[in-house]
Amino acid sequence: MQPVEIYTSPLCGFCHAAKRLLSQKGVNFSEIDVARQPERRAEMTQRAKGGRTVPQIFIGDTHVGGCDELFALERAGKLDALLAA
């Protein structure tokens, strides 16, 4: 399974929804809380090609985007393949 990283903040409902979906699928992920580690926000923005909102989700080397994009992959039946690649 590909490594999954998700940049989050504690009060973000979209972050909680994305983490819940990943957890329901049995996916282990690394969480980077940009509220507690504000120095990591610049790293997130650079990796996300300018994306400033949370969550920003990475599966392996692929930048998925945010919660909406993660759920779109799931609805399209493409998330499992990306995770397994």
GROMACS elastic network, one bead per residue, 0.5 to 0.9 nm:
[ bonds ]
;  ai    aj funct       b0    kb
    1     4     6  0.88579   500
    1    27     6  0.83796   500
    1    60     6  0.89101   500
    1    82     6  0.88129   500
    1    83     6  0.56503   500
    1    85     6  0.68833   500
    2    59     6  0.61296   500
    2    60     6  0.51449   500
    2    61     6  0.88189   500
    2    82     6  0.77607   500
    2    83     6  0.52725   500
    2    84     6  0.60673   500
    2    85     6  0.65583   500
    3    27     6  0.89192   500
    3    28     6  0.77765   500
    3    29     6  0.67774   500
    3    30     6  0.80327   500
    3    58     6  0.81567   500
    3    59     6  0.59169   500
    3    60     6  0.51789   500
    3    61     6  0.87602   500
    3    83     6  0.79738   500
    4    27     6  0.79080   500
    4    28     6  0.70699   500
    4    30     6  0.62320   500
    4    31     6  0.86480   500
    4    57     6  0.73528   500
    4    58     6  0.56589   500
    4    60     6  0.61656   500
    4    83     6  0.81398   500
    5    29     6  0.55453   500
    5    31     6  0.59149   500
    5    32     6  0.74418   500
    5    56     6  0.82641   500
    5    57     6  0.59017   500
    5    58     6  0.51636   500
    5    59     6  0.65921   500
    5    60     6  0.81272   500
    6    15     6  0.83379   500
    6    18     6  0.87439   500
    6    19     6  0.81819   500
    6    29     6  0.70889   500
    6    30     6  0.62686   500
    6    31     6  0.50211   500
    6    32     6  0.61856   500
    6    33     6  0.84997   500
    6    54     6  0.85132   500
    6    55     6  0.63413   500
    6    56     6  0.56777   500
    6    58     6  0.63021   500
    6    59     6  0.87269   500
    7    15     6  0.81763   500
    7    30     6  0.85115   500
    7    31     6  0.59014   500
    7    33     6  0.59304   500
    7    34     6  0.65983   500
    7    40     6  0.87973   500
    7    41     6  0.83497   500
    7    44     6  0.70045   500
    7    54     6  0.61816   500
    7    55     6  0.52536   500
    7    56     6  0.51615   500
    7    57     6  0.65121   500
    7    58     6  0.87203   500
    8    11     6  0.87974   500
    8    12     6  0.72352   500
    8    14     6  0.89173   500
    8    15     6  0.57193   500
    8    16     6  0.84774   500
    8    31     6  0.68207   500
    8    32     6  0.60352   500
    8    34     6  0.60744   500
    8    35     6  0.77944   500
    8    53     6  0.87658   500
    8    54     6  0.52939   500
    8    56     6  0.71964   500
    8    57     6  0.89478   500
    9    12     6  0.56857   500
    9    15     6  0.70807   500
    9    32     6  0.81950   500
    9    33     6  0.51744   500
    9    34     6  0.57833   500
    9    35     6  0.54057   500
    9    36     6  0.79180   500
    9    54     6  0.68427   500
    9    55     6  0.76579   500
   10    13     6  0.83670   500
   10    15     6  0.78863   500
   10    16     6  0.81704   500
   10    33     6  0.72642   500
   10    34     6  0.88793   500
   10    35     6  0.73088   500
   10    36     6  0.88662   500
   11    15     6  0.82161   500
   11    16     6  0.84438   500
   12    15     6  0.52129   500
   12    16     6  0.65493   500
   12    17     6  0.88613   500
   12    54     6  0.73802   500
   12    55     6  0.79612   500
   13    16     6  0.50979   500
   13    17     6  0.62353   500
   13    18     6  0.86822   500
   14    17     6  0.50201   500
   14    18     6  0.61480   500
   14    19     6  0.85659   500
   14    54     6  0.76796   500
   14    55     6  0.67936   500
   14    66     6  0.80705   500
   14    67     6  0.57877   500
   14    68     6  0.82880   500
   15    18     6  0.51985   500
   15    19     6  0.61541   500
   15    20     6  0.84903   500
   15    54     6  0.66403   500
   15    55     6  0.51518   500
   15    56     6  0.86128   500
   15    66     6  0.83361   500
   15    67     6  0.68779   500
   16    19     6  0.51557   500
   16    20     6  0.59865   500
   16    21     6  0.86613   500
   16    55     6  0.89094   500
   17    20     6  0.50342   500
   17    21     6  0.62727   500
   17    22     6  0.87253   500
   17    67     6  0.71951   500
   18    21     6  0.52342   500
   18    22     6  0.63240   500
   18    23     6  0.86032   500
   18    55     6  0.77480   500
   18    57     6  0.86910   500
   18    66     6  0.81009   500
   18    67     6  0.53691   500
   18    68     6  0.85669   500
   18    70     6  0.71169   500
   18    71     6  0.77748   500
   19    22     6  0.51347   500
   19    23     6  0.60061   500
   19    24     6  0.85073   500
   19    29     6  0.83991   500
   19    31     6  0.89698   500
   19    67     6  0.89804   500
   20    23     6  0.50571   500
   20    24     6  0.60410   500
   20    25     6  0.86099   500
   21    24     6  0.51258   500
   21    25     6  0.63503   500
   21    26     6  0.88077   500
   21    27     6  0.87462   500
   21    70     6  0.87555   500
   21    71     6  0.81161   500
   22    25     6  0.51612   500
   22    26     6  0.64387   500
   22    27     6  0.52098   500
   22    28     6  0.75451   500
   22    29     6  0.78734   500
   23    27     6  0.54478   500
   23    28     6  0.70602   500
   23    29     6  0.84644   500
   24    27     6  0.75069   500
   25    80     6  0.87368   500
   27    83     6  0.84017   500
   32    35     6  0.89199   500
   32    36     6  0.85752   500
   32    37     6  0.75796   500
   32    40     6  0.77489   500
   33    36     6  0.55426   500
   33    37     6  0.59787   500
   33    38     6  0.80049   500
   33    40     6  0.82237   500
   33    41     6  0.88877   500
   34    39     6  0.73938   500
   34    40     6  0.59141   500
   34    41     6  0.55859   500
   34    44     6  0.85639   500
   34    54     6  0.86182   500
   35    38     6  0.54789   500
   35    41     6  0.84587   500
   36    39     6  0.88683   500
   37    40     6  0.57023   500
   37    41     6  0.76023   500
   38    41     6  0.54564   500
   38    42     6  0.80928   500
   39    42     6  0.64612   500
   39    43     6  0.76569   500
   40    43     6  0.50866   500
   40    44     6  0.62581   500
   40    45     6  0.87571   500
   41    45     6  0.61832   500
   41    46     6  0.86221   500
   41    52     6  0.78229   500
   42    45     6  0.50906   500
   42    46     6  0.61767   500
   42    47     6  0.85891   500
   42    52     6  0.86370   500
   43    46     6  0.52071   500
   43    47     6  0.61314   500
   43    48     6  0.84563   500
   44    47     6  0.51801   500
   44    48     6  0.59016   500
   44    49     6  0.85074   500
   44    50     6  0.83434   500
   44    51     6  0.75207   500
   44    52     6  0.75192   500
   44    56     6  0.73298   500
   45    48     6  0.50794   500
   45    49     6  0.61371   500
   45    51     6  0.51153   500
   45    52     6  0.54470   500
   45    53     6  0.84840   500
   45    56     6  0.87315   500
   46    49     6  0.52130   500
   46    50     6  0.58754   500
   46    51     6  0.77099   500
   47    50     6  0.76343   500
   47    51     6  0.81779   500
   47    63     6  0.78663   500
   48    52     6  0.78541   500
   48    56     6  0.69351   500
   48    57     6  0.85415   500
   48    58     6  0.86515   500
   48    63     6  0.65335   500
   48    64     6  0.88927   500
   48    65     6  0.73400   500
   49    63     6  0.89594   500
   51    54     6  0.82710   500
   51    56     6  0.74233   500
   51    65     6  0.80119   500
   51    66     6  0.89972   500
   52    55     6  0.89171   500
   52    56     6  0.82406   500
   53    56     6  0.70372   500
   53    66     6  0.79934   500
   54    57     6  0.85128   500
   54    66     6  0.67702   500
   54    67     6  0.84090   500
   55    65     6  0.76539   500
   55    66     6  0.51572   500
   55    67     6  0.64307   500
   56    63     6  0.77440   500
   56    64     6  0.74613   500
   56    65     6  0.53007   500
   56    67     6  0.77980   500
   57    62     6  0.85812   500
   57    63     6  0.61738   500
   57    64     6  0.54355   500
   57    65     6  0.54579   500
   57    66     6  0.59415   500
   57    67     6  0.78703   500
   57    70     6  0.78662   500
   58    61     6  0.66711   500
   58    62     6  0.55640   500
   58    64     6  0.55556   500
   58    65     6  0.73672   500
   59    62     6  0.52325   500
   59    63     6  0.65476   500
   59    64     6  0.68024   500
   59    82     6  0.73167   500
   59    83     6  0.66328   500
   60    63     6  0.81205   500
   60    82     6  0.86141   500
   60    83     6  0.79999   500
   60    85     6  0.86482   500
   62    65     6  0.89908   500
   62    82     6  0.86738   500
   63    66     6  0.89775   500
   64    67     6  0.87948   500
   64    69     6  0.64084   500
   64    70     6  0.64695   500
   64    73     6  0.87001   500
   65    68     6  0.78869   500
   65    69     6  0.57700   500
   65    70     6  0.71058   500
   66    69     6  0.54674   500
   66    70     6  0.63252   500
   66    71     6  0.88498   500
   67    70     6  0.50572   500
   67    71     6  0.62210   500
   67    72     6  0.85169   500
   68    71     6  0.52681   500
   68    72     6  0.60822   500
   68    73     6  0.87035   500
   69    73     6  0.62313   500
   69    74     6  0.86708   500
   70    73     6  0.52451   500
   70    74     6  0.64343   500
   70    75     6  0.88402   500
   70    79     6  0.74783   500
   71    75     6  0.61383   500
   71    76     6  0.85268   500
   71    79     6  0.84187   500
   72    75     6  0.50849   500
   72    76     6  0.60879   500
   72    77     6  0.85753   500
   72    78     6  0.85874   500
   72    79     6  0.85567   500
   73    76     6  0.51182   500
   73    77     6  0.62155   500
   73    78     6  0.50849   500
   73    80     6  0.86332   500
   73    82     6  0.88920   500
   74    77     6  0.51276   500
   74    78     6  0.59461   500
   74    80     6  0.75320   500
   75    78     6  0.76766   500
   75    79     6  0.82724   500
   76    79     6  0.77527   500
   77    80     6  0.69846   500
   77    81     6  0.80033   500
   78    81     6  0.55030   500
   78    82     6  0.63779   500
   78    83     6  0.88060   500
   79    82     6  0.51527   500
   79    83     6  0.61547   500
   79    84     6  0.86182   500
   80    83     6  0.50870   500
   80    84     6  0.61153   500
   80    85     6  0.85525   500
   81    84     6  0.50807   500
   81    85     6  0.59231   500
   82    85     6  0.52405   500
